[in-house]
């Protein structure tokens, strides 16, 4: 999934889609506003993935919901993260499934 704001900012060519997504207890999340193809590139190495994404007004709420104390997370020290501000609430533009693998 990708937000409409992100798809528009990247100038992605949109194809028509009539997919409806349901969430917990089959409650409707919404109908896709199209489909796009996009290649995502890592900010830390040469890895990339090609994705076929559904476009929605938003993919989730602001995450994390509250500021997190990053001090106890010593296991992350020294790691180069894609989002170095992971502990600060912010918008999410792309939501990937766990079945995607990067291509180097």
N, C-alpha and C positions, 0 to 999 in steps of 0.2 A: 504494500500500500504506500501511496505517496500523497502528500497534501496537494490540493489544487494550487495553493500559493507557490509551492516548490516547483511543480510542473510548469506553471506559467513563468516563473523566474528563470527557469532553464530553457524556456522556449521549446518544450517537448511537443512533438506532433502527437495529437490525441486522436485515437480511434474510438468510434462509438462502442458503448458497452451498456448492457442492461442487467448487470449482475447486482443482486441484492445480498448483502452480508448480514448474517445473524450472529448474535453474541450469546451470552449466558442465558440459559432457559429459553432459547430461540427468540429472544427479543431482537427486533430489527435494529441494526446499527445504521443502515442506510443503503441507498442505491448508488452505485459507482457513477461518477460523472465522466467516465471514459477510461481508456487504457493507454498506457505509454510504454515505450521501450527506452531504457536508459542504462548506461554503463557507469557503475560506481567505482571510483578509484580510492585506494587506501591513502591516508595522509602520512603514513609512516614507512611504506615500502612500495614496490611496483605492482602489488596485487590489485586485481580488479574483478568485478563480476558484472555480467549482463543480466538485467532483470526485466521482467514483464510485470508492470505494476498497475493496479487499479487506482484511480484517482478519486479521492474523497475530500470534502471540505476540511476535515481534520482526521488524524489517525488515532489520536489519544489525547488526553488532557495534558496539562503541564506536568512534567516529571523531572525530578522527584517532586512530590506534592509539597514538601517542606525542605528547607535547607538541612543538609545532613552534616554531621560532624565527621570529618574525614580523618581525624586523628587516630581512631582505633583501627583503621584499615591499613595496617602496616604491610600486609601482603601485596598491596598495590604499589608500594614504593619502588621506584626505579623502572616501572613499566611505562612505555610510551602509549598513552591511551588515545583513541580517536576523539574522545570528548574529555579534555583535561578539566573541564568544569562540571563533571558528572554529579557533583554534590550540590550544585545550585539549580533551583527550578528553572525550567526553560521549555520551549516548544519542541515537539518531535515532528520532523518532516518526512521521515521514511521509516517504515516498519517492515522488517524482513522476517521471513520464516527461518527456522533453524536448518532447513534443507539446502541452503545456498552454500556453495564452496567457492573460494577465491581461485582465480587463475593468475599465475605469476608470469 
